[in-house]
Amino acid sequence: MTPERSVSRPWTVQEDELLIRAVGEHGENDNWKRVAMCVPGRTNKACRKRWLHSLAPDVKKTAWTPEEDRLLLELYALHAGKWAAIAKQIPGRTDDACSKRYREALDPQLKKGEWTAEEDAQLLQAHQQLGGRWGLVGQQLQRSGLGCRNRLFTLLL
């Protein structure tokens, strides 16, 4: 009988330590089932994702440089939406990080100017309908989800 596993709850510091130890022991190439056996309550898929997107030593979490932004835009022009292919060519950046950077900052479709009273009203309505699903709110307003969240908090103060 397999114990019930959950992949949706946040990772704890202790689980991260177990994962780091397990990857050190078993490696990160095709050993994810063995790795997961060392992290109770986590699947091999969850362990792989946590390692590759958060804990691997070569994952960059620093601010994007102008050179990285330029490269991301060039690669997006060649591989639109193929984030894994794009990320392979930007050292230290994951597919998720590349996608988020493009959607939140570099997409030329994003409005970046001052907010209008009409947009404020649209934001309030979108938030009422969608709640904190900021990506969807941002899509409706053609602005970044983070920009929408920050604007709403400014309006509610």
CNS distance restraints for C-alpha pairs under 8 A (distance, minus, plus):
assign (resid   3 and name CA) (resid  41 and name CA) 7.32 0.50 0.50
assign (resid   4 and name CA) (resid  41 and name CA) 6.81 0.50 0.50
assign (resid   5 and name CA) (resid  40 and name CA) 7.99 0.50 0.50
assign (resid   5 and name CA) (resid  41 and name CA) 4.50 0.50 0.50
assign (resid   5 and name CA) (resid  42 and name CA) 5.59 0.50 0.50
assign (resid   5 and name CA) (resid  43 and name CA) 6.55 0.50 0.50
assign (resid   6 and name CA) (resid  41 and name CA) 6.09 0.50 0.50
assign (resid   6 and name CA) (resid  42 and name CA) 6.24 0.50 0.50
assign (resid   6 and name CA) (resid  43 and name CA) 7.68 0.50 0.50
assign (resid   7 and name CA) (resid  42 and name CA) 6.28 0.50 0.50
assign (resid   7 and name CA) (resid  43 and name CA) 7.06 0.50 0.50
assign (resid   7 and name CA) (resid  46 and name CA) 6.01 0.50 0.50
assign (resid  11 and name CA) (resid  15 and name CA) 6.22 0.50 0.50
assign (resid  11 and name CA) (resid  16 and name CA) 6.78 0.50 0.50
assign (resid  12 and name CA) (resid  16 and name CA) 6.27 0.50 0.50
assign (resid  13 and name CA) (resid  17 and name CA) 6.24 0.50 0.50
assign (resid  14 and name CA) (resid  18 and name CA) 6.25 0.50 0.50
assign (resid  15 and name CA) (resid  19 and name CA) 6.07 0.50 0.50
assign (resid  15 and name CA) (resid  39 and name CA) 6.34 0.50 0.50
assign (resid  16 and name CA) (resid  20 and name CA) 6.11 0.50 0.50
assign (resid  16 and name CA) (resid  55 and name CA) 7.84 0.50 0.50
assign (resid  17 and name CA) (resid  21 and name CA) 6.15 0.50 0.50
assign (resid  18 and name CA) (resid  22 and name CA) 6.04 0.50 0.50
assign (resid  18 and name CA) (resid  38 and name CA) 6.68 0.50 0.50
assign (resid  18 and name CA) (resid  39 and name CA) 5.90 0.50 0.50
assign (resid  19 and name CA) (resid  23 and name CA) 6.06 0.50 0.50
assign (resid  19 and name CA) (resid  35 and name CA) 7.01 0.50 0.50
assign (resid  19 and name CA) (resid  36 and name CA) 7.76 0.50 0.50
assign (resid  19 and name CA) (resid  38 and name CA) 7.22 0.50 0.50
assign (resid  19 and name CA) (resid  39 and name CA) 6.24 0.50 0.50
assign (resid  19 and name CA) (resid  47 and name CA) 7.01 0.50 0.50
assign (resid  19 and name CA) (resid  51 and name CA) 7.62 0.50 0.50
assign (resid  20 and name CA) (resid  24 and name CA) 6.14 0.50 0.50
assign (resid  20 and name CA) (resid  51 and name CA) 7.89 0.50 0.50
assign (resid  20 and name CA) (resid  55 and name CA) 7.58 0.50 0.50
assign (resid  21 and name CA) (resid  25 and name CA) 6.26 0.50 0.50
assign (resid  22 and name CA) (resid  26 and name CA) 5.89 0.50 0.50
assign (resid  22 and name CA) (resid  27 and name CA) 7.59 0.50 0.50
assign (resid  22 and name CA) (resid  35 and name CA) 5.21 0.50 0.50
assign (resid  22 and name CA) (resid  36 and name CA) 7.98 0.50 0.50
assign (resid  22 and name CA) (resid  38 and name CA) 6.16 0.50 0.50
assign (resid  22 and name CA) (resid  39 and name CA) 7.93 0.50 0.50
assign (resid  23 and name CA) (resid  27 and name CA) 4.71 0.50 0.50
assign (resid  23 and name CA) (resid  28 and name CA) 5.75 0.50 0.50
assign (resid  23 and name CA) (resid  35 and name CA) 6.19 0.50 0.50
assign (resid  26 and name CA) (resid  31 and name CA) 6.27 0.50 0.50
assign (resid  26 and name CA) (resid  34 and name CA) 7.06 0.50 0.50
assign (resid  26 and name CA) (resid  35 and name CA) 6.43 0.50 0.50
assign (resid  27 and name CA) (resid  31 and name CA) 6.55 0.50 0.50
assign (resid  28 and name CA) (resid  32 and name CA) 6.89 0.50 0.50
assign (resid  28 and name CA) (resid  48 and name CA) 7.82 0.50 0.50
assign (resid  31 and name CA) (resid  35 and name CA) 6.21 0.50 0.50
assign (resid  32 and name CA) (resid  36 and name CA) 5.94 0.50 0.50
assign (resid  32 and name CA) (resid  44 and name CA) 4.91 0.50 0.50
assign (resid  32 and name CA) (resid  45 and name CA) 7.33 0.50 0.50
assign (resid  32 and name CA) (resid  47 and name CA) 6.99 0.50 0.50
assign (resid  32 and name CA) (resid  48 and name CA) 6.34 0.50 0.50
assign (resid  33 and name CA) (resid  37 and name CA) 6.38 0.50 0.50
assign (resid  33 and name CA) (resid  43 and name CA) 7.60 0.50 0.50
assign (resid  33 and name CA) (resid  44 and name CA) 4.97 0.50 0.50
assign (resid  34 and name CA) (resid  38 and name CA) 6.99 0.50 0.50
assign (resid  34 and name CA) (resid  44 and name CA) 7.88 0.50 0.50
assign (resid  35 and name CA) (resid  39 and name CA) 7.03 0.50 0.50
assign (resid  35 and name CA) (resid  44 and name CA) 6.95 0.50 0.50
assign (resid  35 and name CA) (resid  47 and name CA) 7.35 0.50 0.50
assign (resid  36 and name CA) (resid  40 and name CA) 7.16 0.50 0.50
assign (resid  36 and name CA) (resid  42 and name CA) 6.05 0.50 0.50
assign (resid  36 and name CA) (resid  43 and name CA) 5.63 0.50 0.50
assign (resid  36 and name CA) (resid  44 and name CA) 4.87 0.50 0.50
assign (resid  36 and name CA) (resid  47 and name CA) 6.16 0.50 0.50
assign (resid  42 and name CA) (resid  46 and name CA) 6.11 0.50 0.50
assign (resid  42 and name CA) (resid  47 and name CA) 6.56 0.50 0.50
assign (resid  43 and name CA) (resid  47 and name CA) 6.20 0.50 0.50
assign (resid  44 and name CA) (resid  48 and name CA) 6.08 0.50 0.50
assign (resid  45 and name CA) (resid  49 and name CA) 6.15 0.50 0.50
assign (resid  46 and name CA) (resid  50 and name CA) 6.04 0.50 0.50
assign (resid  47 and name CA) (resid  51 and name CA) 6.05 0.50 0.50
assign (resid  48 and name CA) (resid  52 and name CA) 6.01 0.50 0.50
assign (resid  49 and name CA) (resid  53 and name CA) 5.72 0.50 0.50
assign (resid  49 and name CA) (resid  54 and name CA) 7.83 0.50 0.50
assign (resid  50 and name CA) (resid  54 and name CA) 5.44 0.50 0.50
assign (resid  50 and name CA) (resid  55 and name CA) 6.49 0.50 0.50
assign (resid  51 and name CA) (resid  55 and name CA) 4.69 0.50 0.50
assign (resid  51 and name CA) (resid  56 and name CA) 5.33 0.50 0.50
assign (resid  52 and name CA) (resid  56 and name CA) 5.58 0.50 0.50
assign (resid  52 and name CA) (resid  59 and name CA) 7.52 0.50 0.50
assign (resid  52 and name CA) (resid  94 and name CA) 7.84 0.50 0.50
assign (resid  53 and name CA) (resid  59 and name CA) 6.89 0.50 0.50
assign (resid  53 and name CA) (resid  94 and name CA) 6.23 0.50 0.50
assign (resid  53 and name CA) (resid  96 and name CA) 7.78 0.50 0.50
assign (resid  54 and name CA) (resid  59 and name CA) 6.67 0.50 0.50
assign (resid  55 and name CA) (resid  59 and name CA) 7.14 0.50 0.50
assign (resid  58 and name CA) (resid  92 and name CA) 5.36 0.50 0.50
assign (resid  59 and name CA) (resid  92 and name CA) 4.52 0.50 0.50
assign (resid  59 and name CA) (resid  93 and name CA) 6.05 0.50 0.50
assign (resid  59 and name CA) (resid  94 and name CA) 7.14 0.50 0.50
assign (resid  60 and name CA) (resid  92 and name CA) 4.79 0.50 0.50
assign (resid  60 and name CA) (resid  93 and name CA) 5.82 0.50 0.50
assign (resid  64 and name CA) (resid  68 and name CA) 6.11 0.50 0.50
assign (resid  64 and name CA) (resid  69 and name CA) 6.65 0.50 0.50
assign (resid  65 and name CA) (resid  69 and name CA) 6.29 0.50 0.50
assign (resid  66 and name CA) (resid  70 and name CA) 6.13 0.50 0.50
assign (resid  67 and name CA) (resid  71 and name CA) 6.15 0.50 0.50
assign (resid  68 and name CA) (resid  72 and name CA) 5.98 0.50 0.50
assign (resid  68 and name CA) (resid  90 and name CA) 7.09 0.50 0.50
assign (resid  69 and name CA) (resid  73 and name CA) 6.23 0.50 0.50
assign (resid  69 and name CA) (resid 106 and name CA) 7.63 0.50 0.50
assign (resid  70 and name CA) (resid  74 and name CA) 6.28 0.50 0.50
assign (resid  71 and name CA) (resid  75 and name CA) 6.06 0.50 0.50
assign (resid  71 and name CA) (resid  90 and name CA) 7.51 0.50 0.50
assign (resid  72 and name CA) (resid  76 and name CA) 5.94 0.50 0.50
assign (resid  72 and name CA) (resid  86 and name CA) 7.21 0.50 0.50
assign (resid  72 and name CA) (resid  90 and name CA) 7.56 0.50 0.50
assign (resid  72 and name CA) (resid  98 and name CA) 7.23 0.50 0.50
assign (resid  72 and name CA) (resid 102 and name CA) 7.67 0.50 0.50
assign (resid  73 and name CA) (resid  77 and name CA) 6.25 0.50 0.50
assign (resid  73 and name CA) (resid 102 and name CA) 7.87 0.50 0.50
assign (resid  73 and name CA) (resid 106 and name CA) 7.52 0.50 0.50
assign (resid  74 and name CA) (resid  78 and name CA) 6.66 0.50 0.50
assign (resid  75 and name CA) (resid  79 and name CA) 5.90 0.50 0.50
assign (resid  75 and name CA) (resid  80 and name CA) 7.61 0.50 0.50
assign (resid  75 and name CA) (resid  86 and name CA) 5.88 0.50 0.50
assign (resid  76 and name CA) (resid  80 and name CA) 4.63 0.50 0.50
assign (resid  76 and name CA) (resid  81 and name CA) 6.84 0.50 0.50
assign (resid  76 and name CA) (resid  82 and name CA) 7.90 0.50 0.50
assign (resid  76 and name CA) (resid  86 and name CA) 6.98 0.50 0.50
assign (resid  79 and name CA) (resid  83 and name CA) 7.82 0.50 0.50
assign (resid  79 and name CA) (resid  85 and name CA) 7.26 0.50 0.50
assign (resid  79 and name CA) (resid  86 and name CA) 6.84 0.50 0.50
assign (resid  81 and name CA) (resid  99 and name CA) 7.73 0.50 0.50
assign (resid  82 and name CA) (resid  86 and name CA) 6.35 0.50 0.50
assign (resid  83 and name CA) (resid  87 and name CA) 5.93 0.50 0.50
assign (resid  83 and name CA) (resid  95 and name CA) 4.80 0.50 0.50
assign (resid  83 and name CA) (resid  96 and name CA) 7.32 0.50 0.50
assign (resid  83 and name CA) (resid  98 and name CA) 6.60 0.50 0.50
assign (resid  83 and name CA) (resid  99 and name CA) 6.26 0.50 0.50
assign (resid  84 and name CA) (resid  88 and name CA) 6.27 0.50 0.50
assign (resid  84 and name CA) (resid  94 and name CA) 7.52 0.50 0.50
assign (resid  84 and name CA) (resid  95 and name CA) 4.93 0.50 0.50
assign (resid  85 and name CA) (resid  89 and name CA) 7.12 0.50 0.50
assign (resid  85 and name CA) (resid  95 and name CA) 7.98 0.50 0.50
assign (resid  86 and name CA) (resid  90 and name CA) 6.91 0.50 0.50
assign (resid  86 and name CA) (resid  95 and name CA) 7.14 0.50 0.50
assign (resid  86 and name CA) (resid  98 and name CA) 7.51 0.50 0.50
assign (resid  87 and name CA) (resid  91 and name CA) 7.33 0.50 0.50
assign (resid  87 and name CA) (resid  93 and name CA) 5.80 0.50 0.50
assign (resid  87 and name CA) (resid  94 and name CA) 5.44 0.50 0.50
assign (resid  87 and name CA) (resid  95 and name CA) 5.04 0.50 0.50
assign (resid  87 and name CA) (resid  98 and name CA) 6.40 0.50 0.50
assign (resid  88 and name CA) (resid  93 and name CA) 7.95 0.50 0.50
assign (resid  88 and name CA) (resid  94 and name CA) 7.88 0.50 0.50
assign (resid  93 and name CA) (resid  97 and name CA) 6.03 0.50 0.50
assign (resid  93 and name CA) (resid  98 and name CA) 6.57 0.50 0.50
assign (resid  94 and name CA) (resid  98 and name CA) 6.23 0.50 0.50
assign (resid  95 and name CA) (resid  99 and name CA) 6.15 0.50 0.50
assign (resid  96 and name CA) (resid 100 and name CA) 6.09 0.50 0.50
assign (resid  97 and name CA) (resid 101 and name CA) 6.02 0.50 0.50
assign (resid  98 and name CA) (resid 102 and name CA) 6.18 0.50 0.50
assign (resid  99 and name CA) (resid 103 and name CA) 6.10 0.50 0.50
assign (resid 100 and name CA) (resid 104 and name CA) 5.74 0.50 0.50
assign (resid 101 and name CA) (resid 105 and name CA) 5.60 0.50 0.50
assign (resid 101 and name CA) (resid 106 and name CA) 6.62 0.50 0.50
assign (resid 102 and name CA) (resid 106 and name CA) 4.63 0.50 0.50
assign (resid 102 and name CA) (resid 107 and name CA) 5.41 0.50 0.50
assign (resid 103 and name CA) (resid 107 and name CA) 5.58 0.50 0.50
assign (resid 103 and name CA) (resid 144 and name CA) 6.86 0.50 0.50
assign (resid 104 and name CA) (resid 143 and name CA) 7.91 0.50 0.50
assign (resid 104 and name CA) (resid 144 and name CA) 4.77 0.50 0.50
assign (resid 104 and name CA) (resid 145 and name CA) 6.79 0.50 0.50
assign (resid 104 and name CA) (resid 146 and name CA) 7.09 0.50 0.50
assign (resid 105 and name CA) (resid 110 and name CA) 7.77 0.50 0.50
assign (resid 105 and name CA) (resid 144 and name CA) 7.06 0.50 0.50
assign (resid 106 and name CA) (resid 110 and name CA) 7.80 0.50 0.50
assign (resid 109 and name CA) (resid 142 and name CA) 6.87 0.50 0.50
assign (resid 110 and name CA) (resid 142 and name CA) 5.28 0.50 0.50
assign (resid 110 and name CA) (resid 143 and name CA) 4.93 0.50 0.50
assign (resid 110 and name CA) (resid 144 and name CA) 6.69 0.50 0.50
assign (resid 111 and name CA) (resid 142 and name CA) 5.94 0.50 0.50
assign (resid 111 and name CA) (resid 143 and name CA) 5.21 0.50 0.50
assign (resid 112 and name CA) (resid 143 and name CA) 6.94 0.50 0.50
assign (resid 115 and name CA) (resid 119 and name CA) 6.17 0.50 0.50
assign (resid 115 and name CA) (resid 120 and name CA) 6.78 0.50 0.50
assign (resid 116 and name CA) (resid 120 and name CA) 6.27 0.50 0.50
assign (resid 117 and name CA) (resid 121 and name CA) 6.33 0.50 0.50
assign (resid 118 and name CA) (resid 122 and name CA) 6.26 0.50 0.50
assign (resid 119 and name CA) (resid 123 and name CA) 5.96 0.50 0.50
assign (resid 119 and name CA) (resid 141 and name CA) 7.30 0.50 0.50
assign (resid 120 and name CA) (resid 124 and name CA) 6.26 0.50 0.50
assign (resid 120 and name CA) (resid 152 and name CA) 7.97 0.50 0.50
assign (resid 121 and name CA) (resid 125 and name CA) 6.26 0.50 0.50
assign (resid 122 and name CA) (resid 126 and name CA) 5.98 0.50 0.50
assign (resid 122 and name CA) (resid 141 and name CA) 7.39 0.50 0.50
assign (resid 123 and name CA) (resid 127 and name CA) 6.01 0.50 0.50
assign (resid 123 and name CA) (resid 137 and name CA) 7.31 0.50 0.50
assign (resid 123 and name CA) (resid 141 and name CA) 7.20 0.50 0.50
assign (resid 123 and name CA) (resid 148 and name CA) 7.14 0.50 0.50
assign (resid 123 and name CA) (resid 152 and name CA) 7.17 0.50 0.50
assign (resid 124 and name CA) (resid 128 and name CA) 6.16 0.50 0.50
assign (resid 124 and name CA) (resid 152 and name CA) 7.22 0.50 0.50
assign (resid 125 and name CA) (resid 129 and name CA) 6.31 0.50 0.50
assign (resid 126 and name CA) (resid 130 and name CA) 5.85 0.50 0.50
assign (resid 126 and name CA) (resid 131 and name CA) 7.61 0.50 0.50
assign (resid 126 and name CA) (resid 137 and name CA) 5.85 0.50 0.50
assign (resid 126 and name CA) (resid 140 and name CA) 7.51 0.50 0.50
assign (resid 127 and name CA) (resid 131 and name CA) 4.76 0.50 0.50
assign (resid 127 and name CA) (resid 132 and name CA) 6.73 0.50 0.50
assign (resid 127 and name CA) (resid 137 and name CA) 6.64 0.50 0.50
assign (resid 130 and name CA) (resid 136 and name CA) 7.48 0.50 0.50
assign (resid 130 and name CA) (resid 137 and name CA) 6.88 0.50 0.50
assign (resid 132 and name CA) (resid 149 and name CA) 7.99 0.50 0.50
assign (resid 133 and name CA) (resid 137 and name CA) 6.34 0.50 0.50
assign (resid 134 and name CA) (resid 138 and name CA) 5.86 0.50 0.50
assign (resid 134 and name CA) (resid 145 and name CA) 4.44 0.50 0.50
assign (resid 134 and name CA) (resid 146 and name CA) 6.78 0.50 0.50
assign (resid 134 and name CA) (resid 148 and name CA) 6.94 0.50 0.50
assign (resid 134 and name CA) (resid 149 and name CA) 6.53 0.50 0.50
assign (resid 135 and name CA) (resid 139 and name CA) 6.24 0.50 0.50
assign (resid 135 and name CA) (resid 144 and name CA) 7.19 0.50 0.50
assign (resid 135 and name CA) (resid 145 and name CA) 4.66 0.50 0.50
assign (resid 135 and name CA) (resid 146 and name CA) 7.97 0.50 0.50
assign (resid 136 and name CA) (resid 140 and name CA) 6.37 0.50 0.50
assign (resid 136 and name CA) (resid 145 and name CA) 7.31 0.50 0.50
assign (resid 137 and name CA) (resid 141 and name CA) 6.53 0.50 0.50
assign (resid 137 and name CA) (resid 145 and name CA) 6.33 0.50 0.50
assign (resid 137 and name CA) (resid 148 and name CA) 7.10 0.50 0.50
assign (resid 138 and name CA) (resid 142 and name CA) 5.66 0.50 0.50
assign (resid 138 and name CA) (resid 143 and name CA) 4.80 0.50 0.50
assign (resid 138 and name CA) (resid 144 and name CA) 5.00 0.50 0.50
assign (resid 138 and name CA) (resid 145 and name CA) 4.32 0.50 0.50
assign (resid 138 and name CA) (resid 146 and name CA) 7.84 0.50 0.50
assign (resid 138 and name CA) (resid 147 and name CA) 7.75 0.50 0.50
assign (resid 138 and name CA) (resid 148 and name CA) 6.07 0.50 0.50
assign (resid 139 and name CA) (resid 143 and name CA) 6.49 0.50 0.50
assign (resid 139 and name CA) (resid 144 and name CA) 7.45 0.50 0.50
assign (resid 139 and name CA) (resid 145 and name CA) 7.55 0.50 0.50
assign (resid 143 and name CA) (resid 147 and name CA) 6.59 0.50 0.50
assign (resid 143 and name CA) (resid 148 and name CA) 6.74 0.50 0.50
assign (resid 144 and name CA) (resid 148 and name CA) 6.26 0.50 0.50
assign (resid 145 and name CA) (resid 149 and name CA) 6.20 0.50 0.50
assign (resid 146 and name CA) (resid 150 and name CA) 6.12 0.50 0.50
assign (resid 147 and name CA) (resid 151 and name CA) 6.07 0.50 0.50
assign (resid 148 and name CA) (resid 152 and name CA) 6.12 0.50 0.50
assign (resid 149 and name CA) (resid 153 and name CA) 6.39 0.50 0.50
assign (resid 150 and name CA) (resid 154 and name CA) 6.30 0.50 0.50
assign (resid 151 and name CA) (resid 155 and name CA) 6.23 0.50 0.50
assign (resid 152 and name CA) (resid 156 and name CA) 6.19 0.50 0.50
assign (resid 153 and name CA) (resid 157 and name CA) 6.26 0.50 0.50
